[in-house]
Amino acid sequence: MVSIDACLELLKQEFQNKGMIAQVDEFLKRASYSPKWMLYSDYCLDNKDKPNDVLSFALIPFVNEEKYQEIEQKIKETQPVDIKHTRSISEEFMNYIKTQAVFSFSFIVNDRQLLFGSDKEEQVKTVEKILNNLNTAFIRWRDNAANDQQREFFKESITKIKKQLSEIFLKKKVKDQIDVLLITLLGAYYSASILKRLPDIQIFGWFPDRDKTNETCDGLAVPIFNALQYEYMDARQYQFCAAEPDSQTVPFYDNENRIADVICGTLADYDLKANLISKDKFDEVLQGLMADNMFVKIYRFFVEGNITHLGIIKIMSKEI
């Protein structure tokens, strides 16, 4: 089966694995079963100088304002710039992150359009199907909205989706739509698979990096993420919030997002076939942050023989 549905089915099987369940439960225990959560994300797509296209996410509990400020300040002091702007990654930064309740998950998605179909016609049909399903859900929520503010949000989302359906009908912005849907589907499904094991969830916030992908298609990524995660959370009631997509402004959470940035930049650079990286700083991250870390998950989706596969990549410490 070749479609994004196959990707989600493979992730579903991953979360049915006893070892994975035990690791998620250990992480939630480390996070003291917090009912409030933040998801940061970063992407490296279509960089001709890198061997991989990568989506990276970092899931962190919001314990309280004091703890949030501690993390903010520690990252600011130890790793004040993104990985592309530094020659070395702070060991203190990596050691600190490993002591915190941080669950990172990344996807290598080379030839990612094939995850939506083997040719453009199939890809258009897949995108159209997903958007139509989302439109149906937003119409249902609009008609049952608890207040005018909710109703207006759903109406705006419906208008945006209808506009994109018109674009897809004309076979326009297909690649943009695929990127938006891939980010939101994988991010929402994976985070929901972790968080629905909690006894209670009150607030969830999604804070993506400054990337134009979040702005494209009328900023549809945020309402789509909201809708998908709600469905994957089995319609549990909680407050969803997100940063407005703006690639021109440094976000207030720029330091926190450095966790996803450092991992994403490293995986984008890592030539898996040749087992090579281009700079020492990437090896520092592989060994100092990712190796033998059960809370750093790396996956590779790929298509062979019209079948979608999921590879699980494990980074091991170098032998001394």
C-alpha positions in Angstrom: 0.0 0.0 0.0 1.4 3.4 -1.0 -0.3 6.3 0.8 0.1 8.4 3.9 -2.4 6.0 5.5 0.3 3.3 5.2 2.7 5.6 7.1 0.2 6.0 10.0 -0.6 2.3 10.1 3.2 1.6 10.4 3.4 4.1 13.3 0.4 2.5 14.9 2.3 -0.8 14.9 5.3 1.0 16.4 3.1 2.1 19.3 1.7 -1.4 19.8 5.2 -2.7 20.5 5.7 -3.5 24.2 9.2 -2.0 24.3 7.9 1.3 22.8 4.9 1.3 25.3 7.3 0.9 28.2 9.6 3.7 27.0 6.6 6.1 26.5 5.3 5.3 30.0 8.8 5.9 31.4 8.9 9.2 29.7 5.5 10.3 31.0 6.6 9.2 34.5 9.7 11.4 34.1 7.4 14.2 33.0 5.3 13.6 36.2 2.3 13.0 34.0 2.0 16.7 33.3 -1.4 17.7 31.8 0.2 20.6 29.8 2.5 20.1 26.8 4.6 21.9 24.2 5.6 20.5 20.8 8.5 22.2 19.0 9.3 21.4 15.4 12.0 22.0 12.7 12.3 20.9 9.1 15.0 20.6 6.5 13.4 20.1 3.1 14.8 20.4 -0.5 18.3 21.5 0.6 20.5 20.3 -2.3 23.6 20.3 -0.1 22.1 17.8 2.3 21.4 14.1 1.6 18.2 13.9 3.6 14.8 15.7 3.9 13.9 15.7 7.6 11.1 16.6 9.9 12.0 16.8 13.6 9.8 17.3 16.7 10.6 17.8 20.4 7.8 17.1 23.0 8.2 18.8 26.4 5.9 19.1 29.4 5.0 22.5 30.7 5.6 22.0 34.4 5.3 25.7 35.5 6.6 29.1 34.5 9.7 28.7 36.7 10.7 25.5 35.0 10.0 26.9 31.6 12.3 29.9 32.3 15.0 27.6 33.6 15.0 25.6 30.3 14.9 28.9 28.3 17.8 30.4 30.1 19.9 27.2 30.1 19.6 26.8 26.3 20.3 30.5 25.8 23.5 30.2 27.8 24.8 27.0 26.4 23.6 26.9 22.8 22.6 30.4 21.8 22.5 29.8 18.0 21.1 27.3 15.5 23.4 24.4 14.4 24.0 25.9 11.0 25.5 29.0 12.7 28.0 27.3 14.9 31.2 25.3 14.6 30.6 23.2 17.7 27.7 22.0 19.9 27.9 22.6 23.6 28.4 19.4 25.6 26.8 21.2 28.6 23.7 21.9 26.4 23.4 18.2 25.3 24.0 16.8 28.8 21.3 19.2 30.2 18.7 18.2 27.6 19.3 14.5 28.4 18.4 15.1 32.0 15.1 16.8 31.1 11.8 15.3 30.1 12.2 15.7 26.4 10.9 13.2 23.8 12.3 13.8 20.3 11.0 12.1 17.2 12.2 12.7 13.6 11.3 11.4 10.2 13.6 11.1 7.2 11.3 11.6 4.2 13.3 11.5 1.0 11.1 11.3 -2.1 8.3 12.2 0.3 5.7 12.9 -2.5 5.7 9.1 -3.1 4.1 8.6 0.3 1.0 10.2 -1.2 1.0 8.2 -4.4 3.2 6.8 -7.1 2.4 9.6 -9.6 1.0 13.1 -9.5 -2.5 12.0 -10.3 -2.6 9.6 -7.3 -1.0 12.3 -5.1 -3.7 14.8 -6.1 -6.4 12.3 -5.2 -4.8 11.6 -1.9 -4.5 15.3 -0.9 -8.0 15.9 -2.1 -9.4 13.1 0.0 -7.7 14.3 3.1 -8.8 17.9 2.6 -12.4 16.8 2.0 -12.4 14.7 5.2 -11.0 17.7 7.1 -13.7 19.9 5.6 -16.4 17.6 6.7 -15.0 17.6 10.2 -14.8 21.4 10.4 -18.4 21.7 9.1 -19.5 19.3 11.9 -17.6 21.3 14.5 -18.9 24.6 13.2 -22.5 23.4 13.5 -21.9 22.3 17.1 -19.6 25.1 18.2 -19.9 26.1 21.9 -19.5 29.9 21.2 -19.1 32.5 18.4 -15.3 32.5 18.7 -15.1 28.8 18.0 -17.7 29.0 15.2 -15.7 31.8 13.5 -12.5 29.7 13.7 -14.2 26.8 12.1 -15.7 29.0 9.4 -12.3 30.5 8.5 -10.8 27.0 8.4 -13.5 25.8 6.0 -12.9 28.8 3.7 -9.2 28.0 3.6 -9.8 24.4 2.9 -12.2 25.1 0.1 -9.7 27.4 -1.5 -7.0 24.7 -1.3 -9.5 22.2 -2.8 -9.9 24.6 -5.7 -6.1 24.8 -6.1 -5.8 21.0 -6.0 -8.5 20.6 -8.6 -6.3 22.7 -10.9 -3.3 20.7 -9.8 -1.7 23.7 -8.2 0.4 23.8 -5.0 0.4 20.0 -4.9 3.9 19.9 -3.4 3.0 22.6 -0.8 -0.1 20.7 0.2 1.9 17.4 0.6 4.4 19.1 2.9 1.7 20.7 5.0 -0.2 17.4 5.4 3.0 15.4 6.0 4.1 17.6 8.8 0.7 17.9 10.5 -0.2 14.2 10.0 3.0 12.8 11.4 3.4 15.4 14.1 -0.2 15.2 15.3 -0.4 11.4 15.1 2.9 10.7 17.0 2.3 13.3 19.7 -1.2 12.1 20.2 -0.1 8.5 20.5 2.1 9.5 23.4 -0.2 11.9 25.1 -3.4 9.8 25.1 -1.7 7.5 27.6 -2.0 10.3 30.1 -4.8 10.3 32.7 -5.5 13.9 31.9 -4.5 16.6 29.3 -5.5 20.2 29.6 -3.3 22.2 27.2 -1.3 21.4 24.1 0.8 23.9 22.2 2.5 23.5 18.8 5.4 25.9 18.2 7.1 25.3 14.8 10.3 26.9 13.6 10.4 29.9 11.2 9.6 27.9 8.1 7.6 29.1 5.1 5.9 25.7 5.0 3.8 26.7 7.9 2.7 29.9 6.1 1.8 28.3 2.7 -1.7 27.5 1.8 -3.1 30.4 3.8 -1.5 29.2 7.0 -3.6 26.0 6.9 -1.1 24.0 8.9 -2.2 25.2 12.3 -6.0 24.4 12.0 -5.1 21.1 10.3 -2.8 20.1 13.1 -5.5 21.1 15.6 -8.1 19.0 13.8 -6.0 15.9 13.3 -4.6 15.8 16.8 -8.1 16.1 18.3 -9.2 13.1 16.2 -6.1 11.1 17.1 -6.6 11.9 20.8 -10.0 10.2 20.5 -11.8 13.5 20.8 -10.6 14.2 24.4 -11.3 17.8 25.4 -8.2 20.0 25.9 -7.1 23.5 24.9 -5.0 23.7 21.7 -2.8 26.7 21.1 -0.2 27.5 18.4 2.2 30.2 17.3 1.1 32.1 14.3 3.2 31.1 11.3 5.7 33.9 10.5 9.0 33.2 8.8 10.1 36.8 9.1 10.1 37.1 12.9 12.2 35.5 15.5 9.7 33.6 17.7 9.6 33.9 21.5 10.4 30.2 21.8 13.5 30.3 19.6 15.7 28.9 22.3 13.4 26.0 23.1 13.1 25.1 19.4 16.9 24.7 19.3 16.5 21.1 20.5 14.6 20.2 17.3 16.9 22.3 15.2 20.1 20.6 16.4 18.6 17.1 15.8 17.1 18.0 12.5 20.3 19.6 11.1 22.3 16.6 12.1 20.0 14.1 10.5 19.8 16.1 7.3 23.6 16.0 7.1 24.0 12.3 7.9 24.6 10.2 4.8 23.2 6.9 5.9 24.4 4.8 3.0 28.0 6.0 3.3 27.8 6.5 7.1 29.3 9.9 6.7 28.8 13.4 8.1 30.3 16.6 6.7 31.4 18.3 9.9 32.5 17.3 13.4 29.6 19.2 15.0 27.2 16.7 13.6 29.1 13.8 15.1 29.1 15.7 18.4 25.3 15.6 18.3 25.1 12.0 17.2 27.3 10.8 20.0 26.6 13.5 22.7 22.8 13.7 22.5 21.3 11.0 20.3 23.4 7.8 20.9 21.8 5.3 23.3 19.0 7.8 24.1 15.7 6.0 24.2 13.9 9.3 24.1 15.3 10.2 20.7 13.5 8.4 18.0 14.5 8.4 14.3 12.4 6.9 11.5 12.8 6.7 7.7 9.8 6.3 5.4 10.5 5.0 2.0 8.7 3.3 -0.9 9.9 0.1 -2.6 7.9 -2.0 -5.0 4.7 0.0 -4.4 4.9 -0.7 -0.7 5.5 1.9 2.0 8.2 0.9 4.6 9.2 2.3 7.9 12.8 2.0 9.0 13.8 2.6 12.6 17.3 4.1 13.0 19.2 3.6 16.2 22.3 5.7 17.0 24.8 3.7 19.1 27.8 5.0 21.0 31.2 4.5 19.3 33.2 1.6 20.6 36.3 2.7 22.5 
